[in-house]
Amino acid sequence: MKPSRFFVLLAVIVILMAGCAVPQRPPLEPESSSVPDEAPGTRLVFEVQGGEEGDGIRKGTADGTDADLVAAMDRLKRSVSLEPGRWDVHYDLGLLYMRLDALDMAMAEFRKALELKGPPSKVYNALGTISSSMGRKSEAVEFFRSALTLKRSPAVLMNLANTYVSQGLTDKALGYYKEIESMDPSNPLLHYNIGILLYRSGEYEEALEHFDTAVAYGRKDVRTLSARAQVLLKLRRYEDALDAFEELKLMAPKDPLPYRNAGVIYEMYLGDMQKALDNYNAYIDMKGNDAGDVKVWVEVVKARLASGGGR
């Protein structure tokens, strides 16, 4: 799925300056994390095995440095050599290989965990996640369905629904999302994914409701707020969209894109050239030589300010 499907197309204007056409304003497109790059089919919930040792390993690898990962790998390999029959150690190794994007090795470890009588539902979910990441969607569906015959876990249901979305089978996916909602109505990722699905279908009011619900239930992150801002733009609620971009500036201060997007809104929709200029300049300061057409837009905005054509 191409990220450009998520973005609002702004009205195109051509302004002539010094005899040359100024580059058109493009859609609010993904240059960084502040515009949604996550569709229902790309984020998979991974249900991990409990246990004190396993939890410690996962905590160390979820956000760990390379040194943390190497140390965790060393501990796990020593555990395998000392106790070769432990399914949970192989499961943890699989998680670690996933963290390192060594998917073939992760799959081998999960299969070993299944061979050693690890909980089938949990391991099938892991195998489905790996298969989906490798683009083997039909295989992933079979693993997830096998897991669901043993336990109707919201995490596995989400993974299956997400995989169906990635295959274009949105009706099937929606059925599973509804099942999750009946089991776990306050699941913020569920509401985020349903919001994306509704956004893609052009049902913007309903999408906004789900994004708002996701935020209310704790998913107040860059991607959710970005998706919400895009819906507000579709609904022509420009002031609310600007508020969302201002919040994104605070959440991701090193991300230049909210400044660019805010500048486009101020210039093209609200006619506030000074605020457009301020935001474009902030974008250029962050992007430097990679600022592209925004440098030209700045000159256009300056010309309009000088001629009294904007606030």
Secondary structure, 3 states (H helix, E strand, C coil): CCHHHHCCCCCCCCCEECCEECCCCCCCCCCCCCCCCCCCCCCCCCCCCCCHHHHHHHHHHHCCCHHHHHHHHHHHHHHHHHCCCCHHHHHHHHHHHHHCCCHHHHHHHHHHHHHCCCCHHHHHHHHHHHHHHCCCHHHHHHHHHHHHHHCCCHHHHHHHHHHHHHCCCHHHHHHHHHHHHHHCCCCHHHHHHHHHHHHHCCCHHHHHHHHHHHHHCCCCCHHHHHHHHHHHHHCCCHHHHHHHHHHHHHHCCCCCHHHHHHHHHHHHHHCCHHHHHHHHHHHHHHHHHHCCCHHHHHHHHHHHHHCCCCC
